[in-house]
Amino acid sequence: PMMGMGWFPNRDPVHLATDAARAMRAEDGPRVAVIKVHDFDTHAGQGAEYGQLSSQLEIVDNVISAFNAELGSKWNDAIILTATEFGRTVAQNGSEGTDHGYGSVGLLAGGLLNGARIVADWPGLDQKNLFQGRDLMSTLDYRAVCAACLEAAFGLEHDVIADQVFFEPKLPRVFDELFV
């Protein structure tokens, strides 16, 4: 469609993922893409199947599917890493949503990963195991997961990534839990 002075492509996350993967598939294409999915700040009406959270997770699923479909055989060398700026409370609030919390979860996908698993020292959801009695306990510095992805994708040394990218020389190495 024509808008204003020129044509603007569809900018929703799934179309952006398709376009990014198409560019990445090229021999001299980019090696990294960032796709932002908005509206995860679900203080109300999250819904298990039909609420805002489930709608947003469906978009994430479609973004990953678009990358998978469009990358073709390059999917075998791909890592998709999700990130968020804050966690959520474990318990629902009075508006059928959750509030900002401490711990969170990250999702990885792609052919470079070695199977499906949960990487955490899972404390459980008992009240005594929650941070300040309300939040999921964070058990792994997510920067360690990001560092492992950089190590796998670019062949960089973990110690260099920890020190020069994350400025945390003692960052744990979780590469073997994800990629071996």
C-alpha positions, 0 to 999 in steps of 0.5 A: 500500500502507498502511504504518504510519499512512499511505500512502507513494508509491513512492520509487524514482528512476523513480517520483520522476522521473515524479511530478516531471515531472508536477508540472513540466508544470503551468503553475505547477509547479516548474522544478527537480527533483533525483532521486538514484540511489544505489549508483554506488560500484562498487569490485567487479563493475561488469560491462559488461552485467550488473554493478552499474554497468550496472544503475545506468546502466539506472536513469539511462536510465529516469529520463531516459525517464520525464522525457521521457514525462511532460513531453510538449511541455515536454521541448523546454524541459528540461535534465537534468544528471547530477552525481557527487561523484567520478571513477573510475580508468581501469583495472579493479581486481582485483575487476572494479571501479574505485576513486575517481579524479580525472576523471569524466563528466557526461551531459546530456539534454533538448530545450534541448540542441543535438544530441549531442556530447562537450564536452571536450579529450579527452586519450585513455587513453594512460598518459602522458595519465592524471592520476597515471598512473591517472585520467582527466584532467579537462579541463573544470570541470563547474561551467562546464557547470552554469553553461551550464545555468543560463544556458539554463534561467533566462536568467541572465548567465554572469558573474553565475552564475560570480561569485555562484553558483560564486564563480569569476569566471574560469569558462569559458563553454561555453554555445555548445557546448551550446545554440547 
